[in-house]
Amino acid sequence: MDERRKIDCVSAADRDTLVTILARNGYAVRQAKEKRGTSKSYTYFVEYWKEGGKPL
């Protein structure tokens, strides 16, 4: 199974930059958000991993 890691990032422009850098270096990436506990706010992050069982 692939080990996935997250980088929390508030700014959409910063998330786009992170995605570009990680993808150009061979990582599979996605941008996502998850709800913070019971509040109505979200934590935005970039998730990345190496495909094919190669360690990070």
C-alpha positions, 0 to 999 in steps of 0.5 A: 500500500502507498504511504500518503502524506499531507501538507496543510496549506491555507492559500489556494495559490500555495497549494497549486505551487505545491502540486506543481512541484510534487508532480514534477518530481514524480509524486501522485498528488491531490488537493482536498479539504476535511472538516475540522471537528464539529465546526463549520470550517475546513482544513485544506491540504495537499496529499502526495504519495509515490505510486508503485510501492516505492518508499517516500 
